[in-house]
Amino acid sequence: MDYPHTRRDDLVETLHGHEIADPYRWLEDPDAADTVDWVRRQNEVSEAYLAALPERPWFSRTLQAVLHRPRAGTPFRRRGRYVVSRNDGHTDQDIWYVADSLAELRAGGRVLVDPNTLSADGRASLQSLTVSDSGRYAAIGISEAGSDWETFRLQDLTTGEPVPDTVITTKFSAAEWLPDDRSYLYLDFGHAGDDGTGTGALPGGRLRQHRVGEPAEDDPVIAEFPDDDQLFLHPTVTADGRFVVVSITRGTENRNRLWLYPLTTEDGVSTLGDPIPIIDEAVAEMAYVELVGDRLYLQTDLDAPRGRLVAVDVTAPTTPGLPALTEVYRPETDTLLMATPAAGGVAVATLADVQPLVQVLEWDGALRHRLDLAGGSLVGLDGRHDDDALFVGLSSVTSPTTAYVVDARSGQVEALPDLVPLATAPVPEPVTTVERRRATSADGTEVPYFLITPEGWSGSGPVLLWGYGGFKIPIFADYRPGWSGWLAAGGALVITNLRGGGEFGTDWYDDGRLAGKQHVFDDAIAVAEHLIATRVTTAAQLAAYGRSNGGLLVGALLTQRPDLFAAMVPGVGVLDLLRFHLFTVGAAWKSDYGDPDDPGDFATALAYSPLHAIRPGTRYPATLVLTGDHDDRVVPLHSHKFLATLQWAQAGEAPVLTRIETATGHGAGKPTTLVAAEWADLLAFCAHHTGLVPPG
């Protein structure tokens, strides 16, 4: 193809004894005139190519129909208010509704916030929503153009009117209301006008208390660690209002410290006392569940790779090291996914070979109810210690959230289909078959995967492979709009459970990170080879797609085994593993990728870094690189440099293109119309290069 000219500079650095060329470093500046012009020219070439694909109109029509499907989220209750998100299929952003009872919410409720009214192009989105202790106020976090930065807007839920307040901007933080009903906790990163295109490294966050109506500069600092800018603080107020539980985590590590701040409220003012370090050594995951009396319940993987519930006596004197832990519940073979209080007990969700199961237990671990619910993925679980109602949300590969309300005392389950607006047109939902299969990785490890085939599948044909494998995030046979389109076109879908994920506990995660990161790629290669060996597909019919850490996966597969695939789509991927830690929140990912400033970690990353594994003269498969110019999590420079290098190195005839969206970010909050367009383009690209011909 005739690609746009991309300047190659003679930049070479010596890092830990290795000479590393970086000829496209100039693309790291997103606002430079040369970068803006390069983005425009690349998009013009890509759009011309995509527009000419004969499959594109069919996928465009199909994905528009899929995304215009009416939907609703899983309701939740906060201080007597019931809240849910809805979309009738005709708005770019979901609308949030509130009511004073579940019956009122099911009848419609009243609009709490409509993000579609906040911007002309539909690119303002809701990132967080919390309700104050009395149920009167809501703090609504709004993001512009998909940025991780969000600004809080306050609303009076009794009148529906906005509450005047100073502007508070944060990242990775919702407003945590205190019992005085006039103040909340948040993380302050010293935001200075960055609109989402900045690439500067994120400084350490300070936990502050904001009092509504007072200047932000007067907000007292509750906790900060100026000597360690990689610590993140996550506060939660206990249900009885006695403490603030603060989890202290380094980056994205799955282990944390836990401090309790005594909380007093006098004369309408909440004040935090000095912290009590309940757990002051980050040796394991310690996630807060509930405080019942003086017993603090936690979810942990300490001495339990698949997770367990434990209790800590908060009145016991603090001593160096770990406190005495009383085990409450440990699944026999399943993986503990999450826990939430429910009607004087605790609801736990576990995974049995990545199939979700929800149970209600007593606080001593005794089984109260095993709920008769089925779904490919758990997308919502919300309960309260003093409330009988437990809300559960489940999805399947081709069906979005189905919400249920459960009486956590009696175990009675009721579906809530009336939360979803009525459809005005038929909704495409392919009939599918879901099979569980296993491949064998290079070191002999069994790698499970889901094979999802459409009705009428002949047993062999084009396949789209999806994977992630990182950060202890479990990957389910869950709903994504594109799956319906691909399956309706006659293709098969493979969802992989790779090491590095959380499907099978901490050991499974640890075996796919740091020095074991190559295991993730070996696992995906094993699945691809198994699909070919069992004649489900051929290399000429196999495509792979992944986003973020999954974009890294696709980049690694492309550079390590280009012979196995016909089409590759790395989306918003981490592709430069030698410089990821220098931009925005990238340093937080050292938990999985190591520290490039360490010689050993550098050598490990260099061995698989997709950008540095590209070899000129290689025949690479057809590639479509996806990114957004406001992605301030995995900044677009990863995709830009990878794309430029791949275009330069490509020796085959397959196209190497990029699709760079403007005014969108890492993915959250993207308008419905843009979601449909992106899915249509990537599926049409994969279909064209795997030989998938949609019906009609």
VENUR-V778452 format. One record per residue. N is the residue number from 1. RES is the residue in three letters. SS is DSSP state (~ for helix, > for strand, _ for the rest). OMEGA is omega in radians with two decimals (* if undefined). Layout:
# VENUR-V778452
N_RES_SS_OMEGA, N_RES_SS_OMEGA
This chain:
# VENUR-V778452
1_MET___3.10, 2_ASP___-3.09, 3_TYR___3.02, 4_PRO___3.11, 5_HIS___3.07, 6_THR___-3.09, 7_ARG___3.05, 8_ARG___3.12, 9_ASP___3.14, 10_ASP___-3.12, 11_LEU___3.10, 12_VAL_>_3.10, 13_GLU_>_3.01, 14_THR_>_-3.09, 15_LEU_>_3.13, 16_HIS___3.10, 17_GLY___3.13, 18_HIS_>_3.03, 19_GLU_>_-3.05, 20_ILE_>_3.07, 21_ALA_>_3.11, 22_ASP___-3.00, 23_PRO___-3.08, 24_TYR___-3.13, 25_ARG_~_3.13, 26_TRP_~_3.11, 27_LEU_~_3.11, 28_GLU_~_3.12, 29_ASP___-3.03, 30_PRO___-3.06, 31_ASP___3.12, 32_ALA___-3.11, 33_ALA_~_-3.14, 34_ASP_~_3.13, 35_THR_~_3.13, 36_VAL_~_3.13, 37_ASP_~_3.12, 38_TRP_~_3.09, 39_VAL_~_3.14, 40_ARG_~_-3.09, 41_ARG_~_3.09, 42_GLN_~_3.13, 43_ASN_~_3.13, 44_GLU_~_3.13, 45_VAL_~_-3.12, 46_SER_~_-3.13, 47_GLU_~_3.11, 48_ALA_~_-3.14, 49_TYR_~_-3.10, 50_LEU_~_-3.13, 51_ALA_~_-3.12, 52_ALA___-3.14, 53_LEU___-3.12, 54_PRO___-3.13, 55_GLU___-3.00, 56_ARG_~_-3.12, 57_PRO_~_-3.13, 58_TRP_~_3.14, 59_PHE_~_3.10, 60_SER_~_3.13, 61_ARG_~_-3.08, 62_THR_~_-3.12, 63_LEU_~_3.03, 64_GLN_~_3.12, 65_ALA_~_3.13, 66_VAL_~_-3.09, 67_LEU_~_3.08, 68_HIS___3.08, 69_ARG___3.08, 70_PRO___-3.09, 71_ARG_>_3.06, 72_ALA_>_3.12, 73_GLY___3.07, 74_THR___-3.13, 75_PRO___2.98, 76_PHE_>_-3.14, 77_ARG_>_3.08, 78_ARG_>_3.04, 79_ARG___3.07, 80_GLY___3.08, 81_ARG_>_3.09, 82_TYR_>_-3.02, 83_VAL_>_3.05, 84_VAL_>_3.03, 85_SER_>_3.14, 86_ARG_>_2.99, 87_ASN_>_3.14, 88_ASP___3.13, 89_GLY___-3.04, 90_HIS___3.11, 91_THR___-3.11, 92_ASP___-3.14, 93_GLN___3.06, 94_ASP___3.09, 95_ILE_>_-3.09, 96_TRP_>_-3.08, 97_TYR_>_3.13, 98_VAL_>_3.10, 99_ALA_>_-3.13, 100_ASP___3.08, 101_SER___3.10, 102_LEU_~_3.12, 103_ALA_~_3.12, 104_GLU_~_3.12, 105_LEU_~_3.14, 106_ARG_~_3.11, 107_ALA___3.12, 108_GLY___-3.09, 109_GLY___3.12, 110_ARG_>_-3.07, 111_VAL_>_3.05, 112_LEU_>_3.08, 113_VAL_>_3.08, 114_ASP_>_-3.11, 115_PRO_~_-3.12, 116_ASN_~_3.14, 117_THR_~_-3.02, 118_LEU___3.09, 119_SER___-3.09, 120_ALA___-3.06, 121_ASP___3.10, 122_GLY___-3.04, 123_ARG___2.93, 124_ALA_>_-3.05, 125_SER_>_3.10, 126_LEU_>_-3.14, 127_GLN_>_-3.14, 128_SER_>_3.12, 129_LEU_>_3.10, 130_THR_>_-3.08, 131_VAL_>_-3.09, 132_SER___-2.99, 133_ASP___-3.12, 134_SER___-3.05, 135_GLY___-3.08, 136_ARG___-3.01, 137_TYR_>_3.02, 138_ALA_>_3.00, 139_ALA_>_-3.04, 140_ILE_>_3.13, 141_GLY_>_-3.08, 142_ILE_>_3.08, 143_SER_>_3.07, 144_GLU_>_3.01, 145_ALA___3.05, 146_GLY___3.14, 147_SER___3.03, 148_ASP___3.06, 149_TRP___3.07, 150_GLU_>_-3.13, 151_THR_>_-3.11, 152_PHE_>_2.98, 153_ARG_>_-3.10, 154_LEU_>_-3.13, 155_GLN_>_3.06, 156_ASP_>_-3.06, 157_LEU___3.11, 158_THR___-3.12, 159_THR___-3.07, 160_GLY___-3.07, 161_GLU___3.06, 162_PRO_>_3.11, 163_VAL___-3.14, 164_PRO___3.12, 165_ASP___3.08, 166_THR___-3.12, 167_VAL___3.05, 168_ILE___3.13, 169_THR_>_-3.06, 170_THR_>_3.03, 171_LYS___3.02, 172_PHE___-3.06, 173_SER___2.97, 174_ALA___3.10, 175_ALA___3.11, 176_GLU_>_-3.03, 177_TRP_>_3.06, 178_LEU___-3.02, 179_PRO___-3.12, 180_ASP___3.08, 181_ASP___-3.13, 182_ARG___3.11, 183_SER_>_3.11, 184_TYR_>_3.10, 185_LEU_>_3.11, 186_TYR_>_3.07, 187_LEU_>_3.13, 188_ASP_>_3.13, 189_PHE___-3.13, 190_GLY___-3.13, 191_HIS___-3.07, 192_ALA___3.01, 193_GLY___3.11, 194_ASP___-3.07, 195_ASP___3.11, 196_GLY___3.09, 197_THR___3.13, 198_GLY___-3.12, 199_THR___-3.09, 200_GLY___-3.14, 201_ALA___-3.12, 202_LEU___3.11, 203_PRO___3.10, 204_GLY___-3.13, 205_GLY___3.07, 206_ARG_>_3.07, 207_LEU_>_-3.09, 208_ARG_>_3.10, 209_GLN_>_3.12, 210_HIS_>_3.07, 211_ARG_>_-3.03, 212_VAL___3.11, 213_GLY___-3.13, 214_GLU___-3.11, 215_PRO___-3.12, 216_ALA_~_-3.12, 217_GLU_~_3.10, 218_ASP_~_-3.10, 219_ASP___-3.13, 220_PRO_>_3.08, 221_VAL_>_-3.13, 222_ILE_>_-3.13, 223_ALA_>_3.03, 224_GLU___3.14, 225_PHE___-3.05, 226_PRO___-3.13, 227_ASP___3.14, 228_ASP___-3.05, 229_ASP___3.11, 230_GLN___-3.13, 231_LEU_>_3.06, 232_PHE_>_-3.09, 233_LEU_>_-3.08, 234_HIS_>_-3.08, 235_PRO_>_3.02, 236_THR_>_3.08, 237_VAL_>_3.12, 238_THR___-3.05, 239_ALA___-3.13, 240_ASP___3.09, 241_GLY___-3.09, 242_ARG___-3.04, 243_PHE_>_2.83, 244_VAL_>_3.10, 245_VAL_>_-3.13, 246_VAL_>_3.04, 247_SER_>_-3.10, 248_ILE_>_-3.02, 249_THR_>_3.03, 250_ARG_>_3.13, 251_GLY___-3.12, 252_THR___3.09, 253_GLU___3.09, 254_ASN___3.01, 255_ARG___-2.98, 256_ASN_>_2.93, 257_ARG_>_-3.12, 258_LEU_>_3.11, 259_TRP_>_3.02, 260_LEU_>_3.03, 261_TYR_>_3.06, 262_PRO_>_-3.03, 263_LEU_>_3.08, 264_THR_>_3.11, 265_THR_>_-3.14, 266_GLU_>_3.14, 267_ASP___3.07, 268_GLY___3.14, 269_VAL_>_3.08, 270_SER_>_-3.11, 271_THR_>_3.11, 272_LEU_>_3.09, 273_GLY_>_3.14, 274_ASP_>_-3.07, 275_PRO_>_3.03, 276_ILE_>_-3.10, 277_PRO_>_3.13, 278_ILE_>_3.07, 279_ILE_>_-3.03, 280_ASP___3.08, 281_GLU___-3.06, 282_ALA___-3.13, 283_VAL___-3.09, 284_ALA___3.02, 285_GLU___3.12, 286_MET_>_-3.06, 287_ALA_>_-3.14, 288_TYR_>_3.07, 289_VAL_>_-3.11, 290_GLU_>_2.97, 291_LEU_>_3.13, 292_VAL_>_-3.02, 293_GLY___3.11, 294_ASP___-3.13, 295_ARG_>_3.12, 296_LEU_>_-3.11, 297_TYR_>_-3.07, 298_LEU_>_2.96, 299_GLN_>_-3.04, 300_THR_>_3.00, 301_ASP___3.10, 302_LEU___-3.10, 303_ASP___-3.14, 304_ALA___-3.07, 305_PRO___3.12, 306_ARG___3.02, 307_GLY___3.08, 308_ARG_>_3.02, 309_LEU_>_3.11, 310_VAL_>_3.10, 311_ALA_>_3.12, 312_VAL_>_3.07, 313_ASP_>_-3.07, 314_VAL___3.10, 315_THR___3.13, 316_ALA___-3.14, 317_PRO___3.13, 318_THR___3.13, 319_THR___3.08, 320_PRO___-3.13, 321_GLY___-3.07, 322_LEU___3.07, 323_PRO___3.06, 324_ALA___-3.13, 325_LEU___3.07, 326_THR_>_-3.13, 327_GLU_>_-3.14, 328_VAL_>_-3.07, 329_TYR_>_3.06, 330_ARG___3.10, 331_PRO___-3.06, 332_GLU___-3.09, 333_THR___-3.08, 334_ASP___3.07, 335_THR_>_3.11, 336_LEU_>_-3.08, 337_LEU_>_-3.12, 338_MET_>_3.14, 339_ALA_>_3.10, 340_THR_>_3.11, 341_PRO_>_-3.12, 342_ALA_>_2.97, 343_ALA___3.10, 344_GLY___3.09, 345_GLY_>_-3.10, 346_VAL_>_3.04, 347_ALA_>_3.13, 348_VAL_>_3.04, 349_ALA_>_3.11, 350_THR_>_3.11, 351_LEU_>_3.03, 352_ALA_>_-3.04, 353_ASP___3.06, 354_VAL___2.99, 355_GLN_>_-3.06, 356_PRO_>_3.06, 357_LEU_>_-3.13, 358_VAL_>_3.10, 359_GLN_>_3.01, 360_VAL_>_-3.11, 361_LEU_>_2.89, 362_GLU___-3.12, 363_TRP___3.06, 364_ASP___3.10, 365_GLY___-3.13, 366_ALA___-3.12, 367_LEU_>_3.03, 368_ARG_>_-3.14, 369_HIS_>_2.91, 370_ARG_>_-2.96, 371_LEU___3.13, 372_ASP___-3.13, 373_LEU___-3.13, 374_ALA___3.09, 375_GLY___3.14, 376_GLY___-3.08, 377_SER_>_3.01, 378_LEU_>_-3.10, 379_VAL_>_3.11, 380_GLY_>_3.04, 381_LEU_>_-3.03, 382_ASP_>_3.10, 383_GLY___3.13, 384_ARG___-3.09, 385_HIS___-3.07, 386_ASP___-3.07, 387_ASP___3.13, 388_ASP___-3.05, 389_ALA_>_3.03, 390_LEU_>_-3.13, 391_PHE_>_-3.11, 392_VAL_>_3.07, 393_GLY_>_3.14, 394_LEU_>_3.06, 395_SER_>_3.01, 396_SER___-3.07, 397_VAL___-3.06, 398_THR___-3.11, 399_SER___3.12, 400_PRO___-2.95, 401_THR___2.89, 402_THR_>_-3.06, 403_ALA_>_3.11, 404_TYR_>_2.92, 405_VAL_>_-3.09, 406_VAL_>_2.96, 407_ASP_>_-3.00, 408_ALA___3.09, 409_ARG___-3.11, 410_SER___-3.09, 411_GLY___-3.13, 412_GLN___-3.10, 413_VAL_>_3.09, 414_GLU_>_3.06, 415_ALA_>_-3.10, 416_LEU___-3.11, 417_PRO_~_-3.10, 418_ASP_~_3.03, 419_LEU_~_-3.09, 420_VAL___3.08, 421_PRO___-3.14, 422_LEU___3.11, 423_ALA___3.11, 424_THR___3.13, 425_ALA___3.11, 426_PRO___-3.10, 427_VAL___3.13, 428_PRO___3.09, 429_GLU___-3.07, 430_PRO___3.00, 431_VAL___-3.04, 432_THR_>_2.99, 433_THR_>_-3.13, 434_VAL_>_3.11, 435_GLU_>_3.06, 436_ARG_>_-3.14, 437_ARG_>_-3.11, 438_ARG_>_3.02, 439_ALA_>_3.12, 440_THR_>_-3.10, 441_SER___-3.03, 442_ALA___-3.11, 443_ASP___3.10, 444_GLY___-3.14, 445_THR___3.06, 446_GLU_>_-3.11, 447_VAL_>_-3.13, 448_PRO_>_3.01, 449_TYR_>_3.05, 450_PHE_>_2.98, 451_LEU_>_-3.12, 452_ILE_>_-3.09, 453_THR_>_-3.14, 454_PRO_>_3.08, 455_GLU___-3.13, 456_GLY___3.13, 457_TRP___-3.06, 458_SER___-3.09, 459_GLY___3.13, 460_SER___3.14, 461_GLY___3.14, 462_PRO___-3.09, 463_VAL_>_3.01, 464_LEU_>_-3.11, 465_LEU_>_-3.12, 466_TRP_>_3.11, 467_GLY___-3.14, 468_TYR___3.03, 469_GLY___3.12, 470_GLY___2.96, 471_PHE___3.13, 472_LYS___3.12, 473_ILE___3.12, 474_PRO___3.12, 475_ILE___-3.05, 476_PHE___2.88, 477_ALA___-2.95, 478_ASP___-3.06, 479_TYR___2.90, 480_ARG___-3.01, 481_PRO_~_-3.08, 482_GLY_~_-3.11, 483_TRP_~_3.13, 484_SER_~_-3.13, 485_GLY_~_-3.12, 486_TRP_~_-3.13, 487_LEU_~_3.11, 488_ALA_~_3.11, 489_ALA___3.11, 490_GLY___3.12, 491_GLY___3.06, 492_ALA_>_-3.10, 493_LEU_>_3.07, 494_VAL_>_3.10, 495_ILE_>_-3.00, 496_THR_>_3.04, 497_ASN___-3.01, 498_LEU___3.02, 499_ARG___-3.00, 500_GLY___3.09, 501_GLY___-3.09, 502_GLY___-3.05, 503_GLU___-3.04, 504_PHE___3.01, 505_GLY___-3.01, 506_THR_~_3.14, 507_ASP_~_3.11, 508_TRP_~_3.09, 509_TYR_~_-3.08, 510_ASP_~_-3.11, 511_ASP___-3.13, 512_GLY___3.11, 513_ARG___3.13, 514_LEU_~_-3.10, 515_ALA_~_3.13, 516_GLY_~_-3.06, 517_LYS_~_3.12, 518_GLN_~_3.11, 519_HIS_~_-3.14, 520_VAL_~_-3.11, 521_PHE_~_3.07, 522_ASP_~_3.14, 523_ASP_~_-3.13, 524_ALA_~_3.08, 525_ILE_~_3.12, 526_ALA_~_3.11, 527_VAL_~_3.13, 528_ALA_~_3.14, 529_GLU_~_3.12, 530_HIS_~_3.10, 531_LEU_~_-3.14, 532_ILE_~_-3.12, 533_ALA_~_-3.14, 534_THR___3.03, 535_ARG___3.00, 536_VAL___-3.14, 537_THR___3.05, 538_THR___3.11, 539_ALA_~_3.14, 540_ALA_~_-3.10, 541_GLN_~_-3.03, 542_LEU_>_3.08, 543_ALA_>_3.10, 544_ALA_>_-3.14, 545_TYR_>_3.06, 546_GLY_>_-3.10, 547_ARG_>_3.07, 548_SER___3.01, 549_ASN_~_3.03, 550_GLY_~_3.01, 551_GLY_~_3.01, 552_LEU_~_3.11, 553_LEU_~_-3.11, 554_VAL_~_3.09, 555_GLY_~_3.12, 556_ALA_~_3.10, 557_LEU_~_-3.13, 558_LEU_~_-3.06, 559_THR_~_-3.12, 560_GLN_~_-3.11, 561_ARG___3.13, 562_PRO_~_-3.13, 563_ASP_~_-3.04, 564_LEU_~_-2.96, 565_PHE___3.07, 566_ALA___-3.11, 567_ALA_>_-3.12, 568_MET_>_3.12, 569_VAL_>_3.01, 570_PRO_>_-3.11, 571_GLY_>_3.11, 572_VAL___-2.97, 573_GLY___2.98, 574_VAL___-2.94, 575_LEU___3.04, 576_ASP___-3.04, 577_LEU___3.09, 578_LEU___-3.07, 579_ARG___-3.09, 580_PHE_~_-3.00, 581_HIS_~_-3.07, 582_LEU_~_-2.97, 583_PHE___3.12, 584_THR___-3.04, 585_VAL___-3.04, 586_GLY_~_-3.11, 587_ALA_~_3.13, 588_ALA_~_-3.03, 589_TRP_~_3.10, 590_LYS_~_3.10, 591_SER_~_-3.09, 592_ASP_~_-3.01, 593_TYR_~_-3.08, 594_GLY___-3.10, 595_ASP___-3.13, 596_PRO___3.08, 597_ASP___3.06, 598_ASP___-3.06, 599_PRO_~_-3.14, 600_GLY_~_3.12, 601_ASP_~_3.12, 602_PHE_~_-3.12, 603_ALA_~_3.11, 604_THR_~_-3.11, 605_ALA_~_-3.13, 606_LEU_~_-3.09, 607_ALA_~_-3.12, 608_TYR_~_-3.11, 609_SER___-3.06, 610_PRO_~_-3.13, 611_LEU_~_-3.03, 612_HIS_~_3.11, 613_ALA_~_3.12, 614_ILE___-3.11, 615_ARG___3.10, 616_PRO___-3.14, 617_GLY___-3.14, 618_THR_>_3.07, 619_ARG___-3.12, 620_TYR___3.10, 621_PRO___3.06, 622_ALA_>_-3.01, 623_THR_>_3.04, 624_LEU_>_-3.09, 625_VAL_>_-3.11, 626_LEU_>_3.02, 627_THR_>_3.10, 628_GLY_>_-3.03, 629_ASP___3.09, 630_HIS___3.08, 631_ASP___3.14, 632_ASP___2.97, 633_ARG___2.96, 634_VAL___-2.98, 635_VAL___-3.01, 636_PRO___3.14, 637_LEU_~_3.08, 638_HIS_~_-3.11, 639_SER_~_-3.11, 640_HIS_~_-3.09, 641_LYS_~_3.11, 642_PHE_~_-3.13, 643_LEU_~_-3.13, 644_ALA_~_-3.14, 645_THR_~_-3.12, 646_LEU_~_3.08, 647_GLN_~_3.14, 648_TRP_~_-3.02, 649_ALA_~_-3.00, 650_GLN_>_3.11, 651_ALA___-3.14, 652_GLY___-3.11, 653_GLU___-3.11, 654_ALA___-3.10, 655_PRO___3.03, 656_VAL_>_-2.98, 657_LEU_>_3.07, 658_THR_>_3.09, 659_ARG_>_-3.02, 660_ILE_>_3.13, 661_GLU_>_3.07, 662_THR___3.13, 663_ALA___2.96, 664_THR___-3.04, 665_GLY___-3.03, 666_HIS___3.10, 667_GLY___-3.11, 668_ALA___3.06, 669_GLY___-3.13, 670_LYS___-3.13, 671_PRO___-3.10, 672_THR_~_-3.11, 673_THR_~_3.12, 674_LEU_~_3.07, 675_VAL_~_3.14, 676_ALA_~_-3.11, 677_ALA_~_3.14, 678_GLU_~_3.12, 679_TRP_~_-3.13, 680_ALA_~_-3.11, 681_ASP_~_-3.09, 682_LEU_~_3.12, 683_LEU_~_3.08, 684_ALA_~_3.11, 685_PHE_~_3.14, 686_CYS_~_3.13, 687_ALA_~_-3.09, 688_HIS_~_-3.04, 689_HIS_~_3.03, 690_THR_~_3.10, 691_GLY___3.10, 692_LEU___-3.13, 693_VAL___-3.14, 694_PRO___-3.14, 695_PRO___3.07, 696_GLY___*
